[in-house]
Amino acid sequence: METVIQDLLAGEYRQPIRVVAINTAERWSEDVSQDIAREIQRRCNLQLSDVPSYLREFVDRYSPQDLQQFSLRLV
């Protein structure tokens, strides 16, 4: 999952809909979108930066609101 998160944050994929983990050896697949979105939000929070615009819709869809950090604008 680390590679997928890094690639998403680097802009390798634009406007993702879902992330699915597939294990062909064990013959299973799992939607890991929520885990990925939470981790993207967590990393952006730690860096005190906004989620990139091309990932915003994905993170909003799958990450709980309590993890999202809203920036305050200084006037």
C-alpha positions as CSV (number, residue, x, y, z in Angstrom):
1,M,0.0,0.0,0.0
2,E,2.9,2.3,0.6
3,T,3.8,2.6,-3.1
4,V,0.2,3.4,-4.0
5,I,0.0,6.1,-1.3
6,Q,3.3,7.6,-2.5
7,D,2.2,7.4,-6.2
8,L,-1.2,9.1,-5.3
9,L,0.5,11.9,-3.4
10,A,3.1,12.3,-6.2
11,G,0.3,12.9,-8.7
12,E,0.7,9.6,-10.6
13,Y,-3.0,9.0,-10.6
14,R,-5.6,11.7,-10.9
15,Q,-9.1,11.7,-9.4
16,P,-9.1,8.0,-8.2
17,I,-12.5,6.4,-7.6
18,R,-11.5,3.4,-5.5
19,V,-8.4,1.4,-4.5
20,V,-8.6,-2.4,-4.4
21,A,-6.0,-4.7,-3.0
22,I,-5.7,-8.0,-4.9
23,N,-3.9,-11.2,-3.7
24,T,-4.0,-13.7,-6.6
25,A,-2.1,-16.3,-4.6
26,E,-4.8,-16.4,-1.9
27,R,-7.6,-15.5,-4.3
28,W,-9.0,-12.5,-2.6
29,S,-9.6,-8.8,-3.2
30,E,-10.5,-6.0,-0.8
31,D,-11.5,-2.4,-1.1
32,V,-8.8,-0.5,0.8
33,S,-10.0,3.0,-0.3
34,Q,-10.9,4.0,3.3
35,D,-7.5,3.0,4.6
36,I,-5.7,4.8,1.8
37,A,-7.8,8.0,2.2
38,R,-7.2,8.1,5.9
39,E,-3.4,7.7,5.4
40,I,-3.3,10.5,2.8
41,Q,-5.3,12.8,5.2
42,R,-3.0,11.8,8.1
43,R,0.2,12.6,6.1
44,C,-1.2,15.9,4.9
45,N,-2.2,16.8,8.5
46,L,1.3,16.0,9.8
47,Q,2.8,18.2,7.1
48,L,0.3,20.9,7.8
49,S,-0.7,21.0,4.2
50,D,-4.0,20.6,2.3
51,V,-4.8,17.4,0.5
52,P,-3.9,17.9,-3.2
53,S,-6.9,19.0,-5.3
54,Y,-6.7,15.9,-7.5
55,L,-7.2,13.7,-4.4
56,R,-9.7,15.9,-2.5
57,E,-12.9,14.2,-3.7
58,F,-11.4,10.8,-3.0
59,V,-10.4,11.7,0.5
60,D,-13.7,13.5,1.2
61,R,-15.6,10.4,0.1
62,Y,-13.6,7.8,2.2
63,S,-12.0,9.7,5.1
64,P,-14.0,10.5,8.3
65,Q,-14.6,14.2,8.8
66,D,-13.0,14.1,12.3
67,L,-9.6,13.4,10.7
68,Q,-9.8,16.3,8.3
69,Q,-7.9,19.4,9.3
70,F,-9.3,22.7,8.1
71,S,-6.9,25.5,7.5
72,L,-7.5,28.9,9.0
73,R,-6.9,31.9,6.7
74,L,-5.1,34.8,8.3
75,V,-6.4,38.2,7.3
